[in-house]
Amino acid sequence: MRFAARVEVRLRPGIADPESATIERALPALGFDDVDKLATGRSFRFEIEADSEARARERAEALATRLLANPVMEDAAVSVSPVESR
């Protein structure tokens, strides 16, 4: 079976996020003074061939922690769902 995986990588609490800080400072000048607590991150999407959803999740989590995220300063959230056949 094929599974669609999505990995959202974001900085852990307490880690400086200068890109978000820069964007937050610009928001009021652009008319977005009602927006705050901005955080940047990265999103990865891919497909995995696996015999079960549990196995696909296990592989996606391994990929996230070994390659996509720096576990010292980033957290990764993984979601997996079956790909519908066409």
Secondary structure, 3 states (H helix, E strand, C coil): CEEEEEEEEEECCCCCCHHHHHHHHHCHHHCCCCCCCCCCEEEEEEEEECCCHHHHHHHHHHHHHHHHCCCCCEEEEEEEEECCCC
